[in-house]
Amino acid sequence: MEFYHWGLVILVAALFLYLFSSYLTFKRNIDKLVKKRVIRFNLSKHKTHEKLYRAYKLMKPEELMYARREVNSHYFDTPILQIADLLIKLSFTVGLAAISVLATSAASILDFLNNSDKIIVDSNFNPAEHLVGIVNVMTKVAATSNVILWSGLTVFIIISSHLFFLHLKKELQKRHLDAINEIMEERKNNLYYQ
C-alpha cells in the first residue's frame, strides 16, 4: 500500500471513532433524562420502550414538558451531506474520465504498434522517444486517477458512517418522543392530570 492509502485509512478510522463517540455522548445525554427513574421490573420483550414509558410516566407534567423540549431540541440535518455528495460525484466523474482517457490512449498506442511496419520512418522521427513520452503521460494519468478514485471512496465511506450514526441518533430520539407523546396523550385524556 502506498503512503496516501495509509493516510486515508487513518483518516477514515479517526472520523469513525469521532462519529461513534458523538453517538455515545448523544445517547448518554438523552438517557440522562430518565436514568434516575429507571425501574427494574420484569420487562417484556419490548423492554426498551417499556423502560422509557415507565420512567417518563413517573415524571410530573412540568418535568415531562421539559423532557419533551429537551429531546426535541436536537437537530440533525447538516449541509455536509450535500457537500459530500458533490465531492463524491466530482471525484468519481473525474476519475472515470481519466481512466477513459487512459484506455483511449492505450488503444491508440496498440494500434500504432500494430501498424508500425507500414509507417514510413523519417530520418528525424524517432518513434521510440515519442512512445516513451506517451507511456510516461499515461503512467501519470493512471496514478492521478487512482488517487482521485481512492479519495472518492474515502469520502463515500466517511459519509456512509455519518449517515449510519445519524440514523441511530434519530431512531433513539424517536423512541423517546414516542414514549413521551404516548404519556402526554394518556394524561390529556385523563382528567386527573388536567
C-alpha positions, -999 to 999 in steps of 0.1 A, spaced: 0 0 0 12 34 -8 16 63 17 -16 81 8 -36 48 12 -25 46 49 -33 83 53 -68 77 40 -73 46 63 -62 66 93 -85 94 84 -115 71 80 -107 54 113 -103 87 131 -136 101 118 -154 68 125 -142 69 161 -153 106 163 -188 97 150 -191 68 173 -181 89 204 -205 116 192 -233 90 192 -224 77 226 -224 112 240 -258 119 225 -271 86 239 -257 94 274 -273 129 273 -307 118 261 -308 89 286 -298 112 314 -335 124 314 -348 91 325 -318 75 342 -329 84 378 -364 70 371 -355 36 356 -374 9 373 -363 -27 372 -395 -46 366 -399 -78 348 -398 -62 314 -414 -77 283 -397 -83 250 -403 -46 242 -381 -37 272 -366 -5 257 -399 11 251 -414 -2 283 -385 11 303 -387 46 287 -425 46 291 -424 37 328 -396 62 335 -414 91 317 -447 81 334 -432 88 368 -424 124 358 -446 153 368 -464 171 339 -439 200 341 -409 177 340 -424 158 311 -428 190 291 -392 199 299 -381 164 288 -400 167 256 -384 201 248 -350 187 256 -355 156 233 -369 178 205 -340 203 208 -316 180 189 -314 190 153 -296 165 130 -298 180 94 -265 194 82 -253 208 49 -223 184 50 -243 157 32 -249 179 1 -212 190 0 -200 154 3 -224 143 -24 -209 169 -47 -174 158 -38 -182 121 -44 -198 128 -78 -170 151 -88 -142 127 -78 -158 97 -94 -166 116 -126 -130 130 -129 -115 96 -120 -136 78 -146 -128 104 -172 -91 100 -165 -94 62 -169 -113 66 -202 -85 89 -215 -60 62 -204 -79 35 -222 -82 55 -253 -45 63 -253 -36 27 -247 -58 16 -277 -42 42 -300 -7 31 -289 -16 -5 -296 -29 4 -330 3 24 -336 25 -5 -326 5 -30 -348 8 -7 -378 44 4 -372 58 -16 -401 36 4 -425 48 38 -412 74 54 -433 101 64 -409 116 99 -414 152 103 -406 143 130 -379 114 110 -365 122 85 -337 90 66 -327 107 51 -296 111 86 -280 75 95 -287 63 62 -273 83 66 -241 68 101 -237 32 88 -243 38 60 -218 51 84 -192 20 106 -196 -2 75 -193 15 65 -161 9 99 -146 -27 99 -156 -32 64 -141 -16 75 -108 -37 106 -107 -69 88 -114 -60 62 -88 -56 90 -61 -89 106 -72 -108 73 -70 -93 65 -36 -103 99 -24 -138 95 -36 -141 61 -19 -128 76 13 -154 104 12 -181 78 4 -171 57 35 -170 87 57 -204 99 46 -219 64 49 -206 63 85 -220 97 92 -254 87 78 -254 54 98 -248 72 131 -272 100 122 -299 73 117 -291 58 151 -295 92 168 -328 99 150 -341 64 160 -332 70 196 -348 104 196 -379 89 180 -381 62 207 -380 88 235 -405 111 217 -429 82 211 -429 74 248 -434 110 259 -462 116 234 -479 84 244 -479 95 281 -490 131 272 -519 117 252 -529 95 281 -527 124 305 -547 146 281 -575 120 281 -573 116 319 -589 144 339 -566 137 369 -536 155 352 -556 184 338 
